[in-house]
Amino acid sequence: MKKINYYKKIFNYFKDKKFQIGLYFLLSLFIVVINTIIPALSAKSLEAITNVQLTNIIKYSLIIFLIEVFQRFISFKNNDISSKIQDDVEIKIKEDVSKELFKLEMKNFDREGTGFFAERINTEPRTLASIFQRLRFTITDIFTSLGIMIYIFYINVFLGLYFFIISLIILYFDIKRTKRWEKEQKEYYAMNERYSSDFGELIRGIKDIKVLNLKNYLIKRTTKKQKELIKYNYEIQKKDRIFYFIEDLFYNLKDLTLIIFCIVLIKSSLLNGANLLIIYMYRNRATGFISGVSYVYRDLKDFNLSIERLYELIDGIKYSKEKFGQKEKNFNGSIEFQDVHFKYDDNEVLKGLSFKINPHETIGIVGASGVGKSTIFNLINKLYSINEGHIYFDGVDIDEIKEESLRKNISTITQNPYIFNTSIKENLKMVNPQITDKEIIAKSKLCLLDDYVNSLKDKYDTKLGENGVILSGGLKQRLAIARALIKESKIILLDEATSSLDNETQDYIHSSIKKIRKDYTILIIAHRLSTVIDCDKIMVISDGKVVGFDTHENLVKNNRIYRKLYKKELVK
């Protein structure tokens, strides 16, 4: 039942192509009819050649030529129609699957790697979209071969039965081979995804790999997996080659037995020389419908496999999906965690975390590495779902809020914010396409970005390169803050955003934050306590819980863990 629903969903993509599909099959019918007529005309031509009837030779040759030219034209038009259908359907499937991909929980990407999903989203829509064209060619061949088979039965019923029996033998072995192929394809796809995941990681981390001098190690590791993949594919192909070798021997044996059988029929006056020549010419096409059936069987198996692999991403069974509510909400900026528990797989990170932050407060979050600081930000963004407890925004449970409302109202700025390979203006405008150039400049001034932009030759139209390669770390931070302001988020999260910056650049960022802090709720995860000393309050996290939540001065006096962190920094 589930598979039938999958079929319905896939075939829905072809619904608006009814006219093109109708024309496609009409032209395909013409091709089948032509392919069936040509053998009969060829028989007439051979008969004329045998009897040296020159006029008939020219007549039939001319008719065959004209019909074949017409067939070429129809085939060209048909291929053009099918290509357009395939391209449109592939685009639609990829678009919908991409939307579904963004609904998956982040733990799926943590476990499998992005290359795994990239491989699947690139491969399967193409397979599903192409099935239409692949089946058309095969079905056309099947009906053409059936026409030839019927014609052979018309010429000689004994030879018709001979070819029918041969076809059943071929079908039996083709089905067995396809069942083996299906099992092997599943394993091959799984191996290919693992290789693609590793290779994707190699490309994404190329800068760090160079710096760490891991090039040789990682290339060797990736190449090893590629060799395993190629070796497995070679074994599959080898089995296929053995099968085709045996199949070719069978065809050779078939040709030999055909000649012997035809001689017997001729001696028994059940077959003449002209018909022998016709049948021998079309001996391979006569059994083609059975090969066609086995190809359809394989194509459908391939289709099924692609559907299964694609809908594993969509149906939310194997790969869990994010769950959102239906409430539209404009945030004021209040955040509350109530007894929140969270674990990554079996590693419990938050153990009953509770706190409340009021609108327009600037809060620092500190603690040793691994205590759950970044996890708090991930949960606020709902990149992961909590195991127990509640998270509220302005008193509304996070699970009741629509995705669009949640993501629009929260912006996160990391140590290395993602910058798109486009212009400064487009990097800023993509989060709010309606914003004017004047407003972009105003927000950039708030973030101390505008002066730098105006020093560039192309100003806001300057192309930034891969992940903003032309920008320094501090400029990336300022651009990311400007993007958050243009997005009009009420909550801004800075995840150790200034920890890797020099003091002068850090001062620029702090100045930017001071300019905007009265209008936003800002949470800052800090590696250096000096960056959060002037926050309204500082939250101290230890062992997955809040162990202190007060001003810097009060925490130094009254909180042992914070005082220890602070003294440690003073010593440095």
C-alpha positions as CSV (number, residue, x, y, z in Angstrom):
1,M,0.0,0.0,0.0
2,K,2.9,2.4,0.9
3,K,4.6,1.7,-2.4
4,I,1.3,2.4,-4.3
5,N,1.1,5.8,-2.6
6,Y,4.7,6.5,-3.6
7,Y,3.8,5.7,-7.3
8,K,0.9,8.1,-7.1
9,K,3.1,10.8,-5.8
10,I,5.7,10.3,-8.5
11,F,3.1,10.1,-11.3
12,N,1.5,13.3,-10.0
13,Y,4.6,15.1,-11.4
14,F,3.5,14.0,-14.9
15,K,-0.1,15.3,-14.5
16,D,0.4,18.6,-16.2
17,K,2.1,16.9,-19.1
18,K,-1.0,15.1,-20.5
19,F,-0.8,16.7,-23.9
20,Q,2.9,16.1,-24.4
21,I,2.5,12.5,-23.1
22,G,-0.5,11.9,-25.3
23,L,1.5,13.1,-28.4
24,Y,4.5,11.1,-27.2
25,F,2.6,7.9,-27.2
26,L,0.8,8.6,-30.4
27,L,4.2,9.1,-32.1
28,S,5.5,6.0,-30.4
29,L,2.5,4.1,-31.9
30,F,3.5,5.3,-35.3
31,I,7.1,4.0,-34.7
32,V,5.8,0.6,-33.7
33,V,3.6,0.4,-36.8
34,I,6.4,1.4,-39.0
35,N,8.8,-1.0,-37.4
36,T,6.3,-3.8,-37.9
37,I,5.7,-2.9,-41.6
38,I,9.3,-2.6,-42.6
39,P,10.1,-6.4,-42.2
40,A,7.1,-7.2,-44.4
41,L,8.4,-4.7,-47.0
42,S,11.9,-6.1,-46.7
43,A,10.5,-9.5,-47.4
44,K,8.9,-8.3,-50.6
45,S,12.2,-6.6,-51.5
46,L,14.1,-9.8,-50.9
47,E,11.6,-11.8,-52.9
48,A,12.0,-9.3,-55.8
49,I,15.8,-9.6,-55.5
50,T,15.6,-13.4,-55.5
51,N,13.5,-13.3,-58.7
52,V,15.5,-10.4,-60.2
53,Q,12.4,-8.2,-60.6
54,L,14.3,-4.9,-61.1
55,T,11.1,-2.6,-61.1
56,N,9.9,-4.1,-57.8
57,I,13.4,-3.9,-56.3
58,I,13.5,-0.1,-56.9
59,K,9.8,0.3,-55.8
60,Y,10.2,-1.5,-52.5
61,S,13.6,0.1,-51.8
62,L,12.2,3.6,-52.4
63,I,9.1,2.9,-50.2
64,I,11.4,1.5,-47.4
65,F,13.7,4.6,-47.7
66,L,10.7,7.1,-47.4
67,I,9.2,5.2,-44.5
68,E,12.6,5.1,-42.7
69,V,13.1,8.8,-43.2
70,F,9.6,9.5,-41.8
71,Q,10.5,7.2,-38.9
72,R,13.7,9.2,-38.2
73,F,11.7,12.4,-38.1
74,I,9.1,11.0,-35.7
75,S,11.8,9.6,-33.5
76,F,13.6,12.9,-33.4
77,K,10.4,14.7,-32.4
78,N,9.6,12.0,-29.9
79,N,13.0,12.2,-28.2
80,D,12.7,16.0,-28.0
81,I,9.3,15.7,-26.3
82,S,10.5,13.1,-23.8
83,S,13.7,15.1,-23.0
84,K,11.6,18.1,-22.1
85,I,9.2,16.0,-20.0
86,Q,12.2,14.4,-18.2
87,D,13.9,17.7,-17.5
88,D,10.8,19.4,-16.2
89,V,9.9,16.4,-13.9
90,E,13.5,16.1,-12.6
91,I,13.5,19.8,-11.7
92,K,10.2,19.5,-9.8
93,I,11.2,16.3,-8.0
94,K,14.5,17.9,-6.9
95,E,12.8,21.0,-5.8
96,D,10.3,19.1,-3.6
97,V,13.0,16.7,-2.2
98,S,15.2,19.7,-1.4
99,K,12.3,21.2,0.6
100,E,11.9,17.9,2.4
101,L,15.6,17.7,3.0
102,F,15.5,20.9,5.0
103,K,12.8,19.4,7.2
104,L,15.2,16.6,8.4
105,E,16.6,16.9,11.9
106,M,20.2,17.8,12.1
107,K,21.1,14.6,13.8
108,N,20.6,12.8,10.5
109,F,23.3,15.0,8.9
110,D,25.5,14.5,11.9
111,R,25.2,10.7,11.5
112,E,25.4,10.3,7.7
113,G,27.3,13.4,6.5
114,T,26.1,15.9,3.9
115,G,27.7,14.0,1.0
116,F,25.4,11.1,1.6
117,F,22.3,13.2,1.1
118,A,23.8,15.1,-1.8
119,E,24.4,11.9,-3.7
120,R,20.8,10.7,-3.1
121,I,19.2,14.0,-4.1
122,N,21.3,14.2,-7.2
123,T,20.9,10.6,-8.4
124,E,17.3,9.5,-7.6
125,P,15.2,12.3,-9.2
126,R,17.1,11.7,-12.4
127,T,16.4,8.0,-12.3
128,L,12.7,8.6,-11.6
129,A,12.3,11.2,-14.3
130,S,14.1,9.1,-16.9
131,I,12.0,6.0,-16.3
132,F,9.3,7.4,-18.7
133,Q,11.8,7.7,-21.6
134,R,13.5,4.4,-20.8
135,L,10.2,2.5,-20.7
136,R,9.1,4.1,-24.0
137,F,12.1,2.9,-25.9
138,T,11.8,-0.6,-24.4
139,I,8.0,-0.9,-24.9
140,T,8.4,0.3,-28.5
141,D,11.0,-2.4,-29.1
142,I,8.7,-5.0,-27.4
143,F,5.8,-4.2,-29.7
144,T,8.0,-4.1,-32.8
145,S,9.4,-7.5,-31.9
146,L,6.0,-8.8,-31.2
147,G,5.0,-7.7,-34.7
148,I,7.9,-9.5,-36.2
149,M,7.1,-12.6,-34.1
150,I,3.5,-12.5,-35.4
151,Y,4.8,-12.1,-38.9
152,I,7.1,-15.2,-38.5
153,F,4.1,-17.2,-37.2
154,Y,2.3,-16.1,-40.4
155,I,5.2,-17.3,-42.5
156,N,5.7,-20.6,-40.7
157,V,3.9,-21.7,-37.5
158,F,6.7,-24.2,-36.6
159,L,9.4,-21.4,-36.7
160,G,7.0,-19.2,-34.7
161,L,6.8,-21.8,-32.0
162,Y,10.6,-22.3,-32.1
163,F,11.2,-18.6,-31.5
164,F,8.6,-18.5,-28.8
165,I,10.3,-21.3,-26.8
166,I,13.7,-19.7,-27.3
167,S,12.2,-16.4,-25.9
168,L,10.8,-18.2,-22.8
169,I,14.3,-19.6,-22.1
170,I,15.9,-16.1,-22.4
171,L,13.2,-14.6,-20.2
172,Y,13.9,-17.2,-17.4
173,F,17.6,-16.4,-17.3
174,D,17.0,-12.6,-17.6
175,I,14.7,-12.5,-14.6
176,K,17.2,-14.5,-12.5
177,R,19.9,-12.1,-13.5
178,T,17.8,-9.0,-12.6
179,K,17.0,-10.4,-9.2
180,R,20.7,-10.7,-8.5
181,W,21.4,-7.3,-10.0
182,E,18.7,-5.7,-7.7
183,K,20.4,-7.0,-4.5
184,E,23.8,-5.9,-5.7
185,Q,22.6,-2.5,-6.7
186,K,21.3,-1.8,-3.2
187,E,24.8,-2.5,-1.8
188,Y,26.5,-0.5,-4.5
189,Y,24.3,2.5,-3.8
190,A,25.1,2.3,-0.1
191,M,28.8,2.1,-0.8
192,N,28.7,4.9,-3.2
193,E,26.9,7.1,-0.7
194,R,29.5,6.4,1.9
195,Y,32.2,7.3,-0.6
196,S,30.4,10.5,-1.6
197,S,30.0,11.5,2.0
198,D,33.8,11.2,2.6
199,F,34.6,12.9,-0.7
200,G,32.2,15.8,0.2
201,E,34.0,16.2,3.5
202,L,37.3,16.3,1.7
203,I,36.1,19.2,-0.5
204,R,34.3,21.1,2.3
205,G,37.3,20.9,4.7
206,I,40.0,21.6,2.0
207,K,41.4,24.7,3.8
208,D,41.8,23.0,7.2
209,I,43.1,19.8,5.5
210,K,45.9,21.8,3.8
211,V,46.8,23.6,7.1
212,L,46.8,20.4,9.1
213,N,48.9,18.7,6.4
214,L,46.3,15.9,6.2
215,K,46.1,15.9,2.4
216,N,48.0,12.6,1.9
217,Y,46.2,10.8,4.7
218,L,42.7,11.8,3.7
219,I,43.3,11.3,0.0
220,K,44.6,7.8,0.7
221,R,41.6,7.1,2.9
222,T,39.1,8.4,0.3
223,T,40.9,6.5,-2.5
224,K,40.7,3.3,-0.5
225,K,36.9,3.6,-0.3
226,Q,36.8,4.5,-4.0
227,K,38.9,1.4,-4.8
228,E,36.5,-0.7,-2.8
229,L,33.6,0.8,-4.7
230,I,35.2,0.3,-8.0
231,K,36.1,-3.3,-7.1
232,Y,32.6,-4.1,-6.1
233,N,31.2,-2.5,-9.3
234,Y,33.8,-4.5,-11.3
235,E,32.6,-7.7,-9.7
236,I,29.0,-6.8,-10.6
237,Q,30.0,-6.0,-14.2
238,K,32.1,-9.2,-14.3
239,K,29.1,-11.3,-13.4
240,D,27.1,-9.5,-16.1
241,R,29.9,-10.1,-18.6
242,I,29.9,-13.8,-17.8
243,F,26.1,-13.8,-18.2
244,Y,26.4,-12.0,-21.6
245,F,29.1,-14.4,-22.6
246,I,26.9,-17.4,-21.9
247,E,23.9,-15.6,-23.5
248,D,26.0,-14.9,-26.7
249,L,26.9,-18.6,-26.8
250,F,23.3,-19.5,-26.5
251,Y,22.5,-17.1,-29.4
252,N,25.1,-18.8,-31.5
253,L,23.7,-22.2,-30.6
254,K,20.2,-20.8,-31.4
255,D,21.4,-19.6,-34.9
256,L,22.9,-23.1,-35.5
257,T,19.8,-24.9,-34.5
258,L,17.7,-22.5,-36.4
259,I,19.6,-23.3,-39.7
260,I,19.3,-27.0,-39.0
261,F,15.6,-26.7,-38.3
262,C,15.0,-24.5,-41.4
263,I,16.8,-27.1,-43.6
264,V,14.5,-29.8,-42.1
265,L,11.5,-27.6,-43.0
266,I,12.7,-26.9,-46.5
267,K,13.3,-30.6,-47.1
268,S,9.8,-31.3,-45.9
269,S,8.5,-28.5,-48.3
270,L,7.2,-26.5,-45.3
271,L,9.5,-23.5,-46.0
272,N,11.0,-21.8,-49.1
273,G,14.3,-20.1,-49.6
274,A,13.0,-16.5,-49.7
275,N,11.2,-17.0,-46.3
276,L,14.3,-18.6,-44.9
277,L,16.3,-15.5,-45.8
278,I,13.6,-13.2,-44.2
279,I,13.5,-15.2,-41.0
280,Y,17.3,-15.4,-40.7
281,M,17.5,-11.6,-41.2
282,Y,15.1,-11.0,-38.3
283,R,16.1,-13.9,-36.1
284,N,17.4,-11.7,-33.3
285,R,14.6,-9.2,-33.4
286,A,12.1,-12.0,-33.2
287,T,13.1,-12.7,-29.6
288,G,13.6,-9.1,-28.8
289,F,10.3,-8.7,-27.1
290,I,11.4,-11.1,-24.4
291,S,14.6,-9.2,-23.8
292,G,12.4,-6.1,-23.8
293,V,10.2,-7.6,-21.1
294,S,13.3,-8.3,-19.0
295,Y,14.5,-4.7,-19.5
296,V,11.1,-3.4,-18.4
297,Y,11.4,-5.6,-15.4
298,R,14.8,-4.3,-14.6
299,D,13.8,-0.7,-15.2
300,L,10.8,-1.1,-12.8
301,K,13.1,-2.6,-10.2
302,D,15.4,0.3,-10.6
303,F,12.4,2.6,-10.4
304,N,11.3,0.9,-7.2
305,L,14.7,1.2,-5.7
306,S,14.9,4.9,-6.5
307,I,11.5,5.5,-5.0
308,E,12.4,3.7,-1.8
309,R,15.7,5.6,-1.5
310,L,14.0,8.9,-2.2
311,Y,11.1,8.4,0.1
312,E,13.4,7.4,2.9
313,L,14.3,11.1,3.0
314,I,10.6,12.2,2.7
315,D,8.4,9.9,4.8
316,G,10.2,10.6,8.2
317,I,10.5,7.0,9.2
318,K,14.2,6.2,8.6
319,Y,15.3,9.9,8.9
320,S,13.4,11.8,11.5
321,K,11.9,15.2,10.7
322,E,11.6,18.5,12.6
323,K,8.1,19.1,14.0
324,F,6.7,22.6,14.2
325,G,3.4,24.0,15.3
326,Q,0.9,26.3,13.5
327,K,1.1,29.5,15.5
328,E,2.2,32.7,13.7
329,K,4.1,34.8,16.2
330,N,6.0,38.1,16.3
331,F,8.6,37.7,19.0
332,N,9.2,40.3,21.8
333,G,12.4,38.5,22.8
334,S,11.6,36.5,26.0
335,I,13.2,33.1,26.2
336,E,12.5,30.5,28.9
337,F,13.9,27.0,29.5
338,Q,12.0,24.8,32.0
339,D,13.8,21.6,33.2
340,V,15.2,20.9,29.7
341,H,17.0,17.6,29.2
342,F,18.8,16.8,26.0
343,K,21.2,14.1,24.8
344,Y,23.2,13.5,21.6
345,D,22.6,9.8,21.0
346,D,23.6,8.4,24.5
347,N,25.5,11.4,25.7
348,E,23.4,13.5,28.0
349,V,24.4,17.1,27.7
350,L,21.7,19.1,29.4
351,K,20.3,17.8,32.7
352,G,17.4,19.8,33.8
353,L,18.4,23.2,32.5
354,S,16.2,26.1,33.6
355,F,16.4,29.9,33.0
356,K,14.4,32.9,31.9
357,I,15.6,35.8,29.8
358,N,13.5,39.0,29.4
359,P,13.1,40.9,26.1
360,H,16.0,43.3,25.1
361,E,18.4,41.8,27.7
362,T,22.0,41.0,26.7
363,I,23.1,37.8,28.4
364,G,26.5,36.2,28.4
365,I,26.8,32.4,28.7
366,V,30.0,30.9,30.1
367,G,31.3,27.6,31.2
368,A,33.9,25.0,30.5
369,S,34.1,23.3,27.1
370,G,31.4,20.6,26.6
371,V,29.0,21.8,29.2
372,G,26.2,22.5,26.7
373,K,26.6,26.2,25.7
374,S,26.3,25.7,22.0
375,T,23.6,23.1,22.6
376,I,21.4,25.8,24.1
377,F,21.7,27.8,20.8
378,N,20.9,24.7,18.8
379,L,17.8,24.0,20.8
380,I,16.7,27.7,20.6
381,N,16.9,27.4,16.8
382,K,15.1,24.0,17.0
383,L,17.9,22.3,15.1
384,Y,17.4,19.5,17.6
385,S,14.4,18.4,19.6
386,I,14.6,18.3,23.4
387,N,14.1,15.0,25.2
388,E,12.3,16.4,28.2
389,G,11.1,19.8,29.5
390,H,9.9,22.9,27.7
391,I,11.2,25.9,25.8
392,Y,9.1,29.0,25.6
393,F,9.2,32.2,23.6
394,D,7.1,35.0,25.1
395,G,5.2,32.2,27.0
396,V,4.5,30.2,23.9
397,D,5.9,26.6,23.7
398,I,8.5,26.3,20.9
399,D,6.6,23.2,19.6
400,E,3.5,25.3,18.9
401,I,5.3,27.9,16.7
402,K,5.5,27.8,12.9
403,E,8.9,27.2,11.4
404,E,8.8,30.5,9.5
405,S,8.0,32.5,12.6
406,L,10.7,30.8,14.7
407,R,13.5,31.0,12.1
408,K,12.6,34.6,11.1
409,N,12.9,35.9,14.6
410,I,16.2,34.3,15.5
411,S,19.7,34.9,14.0
412,T,22.8,33.0,15.0
413,I,26.3,34.3,14.4
414,T,29.2,31.8,14.8
415,Q,32.9,32.2,14.8
416,N,32.9,31.7,11.0
417,P,29.5,32.7,9.7
418,Y,28.5,31.3,6.3
419,I,29.0,33.9,3.6
420,F,27.5,33.1,0.2
421,N,29.5,33.3,-3.0
422,T,27.8,36.4,-4.3
423,S,27.9,40.2,-3.8
424,I,27.7,42.0,-0.4
425,K,24.3,43.4,-1.3
426,E,22.8,40.0,-2.2
427,N,24.3,38.4,1.0
428,L,22.4,41.0,2.9
429,K,19.2,41.3,0.8
430,M,18.5,37.5,0.5
431,V,17.2,37.4,4.1
432,N,14.8,40.3,3.3
433,P,14.3,40.8,-0.4
434,Q,11.9,43.8,0.1
435,I,14.5,45.9,1.9
436,T,15.7,49.0,0.1
437,D,19.3,50.0,-0.6
438,K,18.9,52.9,1.8
439,E,17.9,50.6,4.6
440,I,20.8,48.2,3.8
441,I,23.2,51.1,4.2
442,A,21.6,52.2,7.5
443,K,21.9,48.7,9.0
444,S,25.5,48.4,7.8
445,K,26.4,51.7,9.5
446,L,25.0,50.3,12.8
447,C,27.4,47.4,12.4
448,L,30.4,49.5,11.4
449,L,30.4,47.8,8.0
450,D,29.5,50.7,5.7
451,D,32.9,52.5,5.8
452,Y,34.7,49.3,4.7
453,V,32.2,48.6,1.9
454,N,32.6,52.2,0.5
455,S,36.4,51.7,0.4
456,L,35.9,48.9,-2.2
457,K,35.8,49.6,-5.9
458,D,32.4,48.0,-6.5
459,K,31.1,48.9,-3.0
460,Y,28.0,46.8,-2.2
461,D,28.2,45.0,-5.5
462,T,31.6,43.5,-4.6
463,K,31.7,39.7,-5.1
464,L,32.9,38.0,-2.0
465,G,34.0,34.6,-3.3
466,E,33.7,31.2,-1.7
467,N,32.5,31.7,1.9
468,G,33.5,35.4,1.8
469,V,37.2,34.6,1.2
470,I,38.0,38.3,0.6
471,L,36.7,39.3,4.1
472,S,38.6,39.1,7.4
473,G,37.1,37.3,10.3
474,G,35.9,40.6,11.9
475,L,34.3,41.8,8.6
476,K,32.5,38.5,8.3
477,Q,31.1,39.0,11.8
478,R,29.9,42.5,11.0
479,L,28.3,41.4,7.8
480,A,26.6,38.6,9.7
481,I,25.3,41.0,12.3
482,A,24.0,43.4,9.5
483,R,22.3,40.4,8.0
484,A,20.6,39.6,11.3
485,L,19.4,43.2,11.6
486,I,18.1,43.2,8.0
487,K,16.4,39.9,8.7
488,E,14.7,41.8,11.6
489,S,15.3,39.0,14.1
490,K,14.3,39.9,17.6
491,I,16.8,37.4,19.1
492,I,20.4,37.4,18.1
493,L,22.7,34.6,19.3
494,L,26.5,35.0,19.1
495,D,28.3,31.7,19.5
496,E,31.8,32.5,20.5
497,A,31.7,35.0,17.6
498,T,34.6,37.0,18.7
499,S,36.8,34.4,20.3
500,S,39.2,34.1,17.4
501,L,39.5,37.8,16.7
502,D,42.3,40.3,17.7
503,N,41.5,42.9,20.3
504,E,41.0,45.8,17.9
505,T,38.5,43.8,15.7
506,Q,36.8,42.5,18.9
507,D,36.3,46.1,20.0
508,Y,34.7,46.8,16.6
509,I,32.2,44.0,17.1
510,H,31.5,45.0,20.7
511,S,30.8,48.5,19.5
512,S,28.4,47.1,16.9
513,I,26.6,45.1,19.6
514,K,26.4,48.1,21.9
515,K,24.7,50.1,19.2
516,I,21.9,47.6,18.7
517,R,21.5,45.9,22.1
518,K,18.7,48.0,23.5
519,D,16.4,46.8,20.7
520,Y,17.2,43.1,20.7
521,T,17.5,40.1,23.0
522,I,21.2,39.1,22.6
523,L,22.8,35.9,23.9
524,I,26.6,35.7,23.8
525,I,28.5,32.5,24.3
526,A,31.9,33.6,25.4
527,H,35.3,31.9,25.5
528,R,36.9,35.0,27.0
529,L,35.0,36.4,30.0
530,S,36.2,39.9,29.1
531,T,33.7,39.9,26.1
532,V,30.6,39.5,28.4
533,I,31.6,41.4,31.5
534,D,29.3,44.4,30.5
535,C,26.3,42.1,29.7
536,D,23.1,42.7,31.7
537,K,23.6,39.3,33.2
538,I,25.9,36.3,32.8
539,M,24.7,32.7,32.9
540,V,27.1,30.1,34.2
541,I,26.7,26.5,32.9
542,S,28.2,23.5,34.6
543,D,27.3,19.8,34.1
544,G,24.3,20.6,31.9
545,K,22.7,23.0,34.5
546,V,22.6,26.7,35.3
547,V,24.7,27.2,38.4
548,G,24.8,30.9,38.3
549,F,22.8,33.8,36.7
550,D,23.7,37.3,37.8
551,T,25.8,40.3,37.0
552,H,29.6,40.0,36.7
553,E,30.3,41.7,40.0
554,N,27.8,39.5,41.9
555,L,29.1,36.3,40.3
556,V,32.7,37.2,41.1
557,K,31.7,37.6,44.8
558,N,29.2,34.7,45.1
559,N,29.8,32.0,42.5
560,R,32.8,29.7,42.9
561,I,32.8,28.3,39.4
562,Y,32.6,31.8,37.7
563,R,35.3,33.2,40.1
564,K,37.6,30.3,39.2
565,L,37.0,31.0,35.4
566,Y,37.6,34.7,35.9
567,K,40.8,34.2,37.9
568,K,42.1,31.8,35.4
569,E,41.6,34.4,32.6
570,L,43.3,37.1,34.7
571,V,46.4,34.9,35.1
572,K,46.6,34.6,31.3
